[in-house]
Amino acid sequence: MRIVLIDDDQLVCMSLKMILEAEETITVAAIGNDGSQALPLYREHKPDVLLMDIRMSGMNGTDALAELLKEFPDAKVLFLTTFVDDEYIVKALELGAKGYIVKQNYENIVPALKAVHSGQNVYGSEIMEKIPDLMKTSDTFDYGSYDISEKEYEIITLVAEGLSNKEIASNLYLSEGTVRNYLSSILEKLQLRDRTQLAVFYYQHK
């Protein structure tokens, strides 16, 4: 797995590089120290996952992600930060970051990278506890007007709870393939890009 790492603290970068490359399957392809380097480094190295601090001098992580996704909408970005900052969490979720974990939990970094690489979304427990309260609510949303069936709504709620396709399949007695098909249909109907945006959408319209 190839990683591009961006953090404005040189010591953190060196420490993270050592931790990550102690794992034989991980290579740090490049290191940047400002959000403005995210797009050019991504273009050059095409990493499997971009691991990036969110609060940096110069361009911050969320602005860098917004710029990156315009050119590479399928980019997998995992935010690693010291700050559990409500504004940044909401922005990261709305943009479609694949994960947001707290920097102090070093033991979680490698598992989180592997999970994001495999297509999962990863949010640390500190983040998950905040999500329902952070999402703005609106008047009751009519999913039926978007042709969302009861089964599809069930899947939406389970995605919002953070369940994987395998876990959803087990809960609803469906195959993983069927869950993937349902999810693709839901995203198309609601004009959303991925399951992270779907979870945000659910909490905003709960």
PyMOL commands that set and color helices and strands:
alter all, ss='L'
color gray80, all
select helices_A, chain A and resi 10-21+35-45+61-71+86-95+106-117+125-128+131-134+143-146+150-160+165-172+176-190+195-204
alter helices_A, ss='H'
color red, helices_A
select strands_A, chain A and resi 2-6+27-32+49-52+77-81+99-102+122-123
alter strands_A, ss='S'
color yellow, strands_A
deselect
rebuild
show_as cartoon
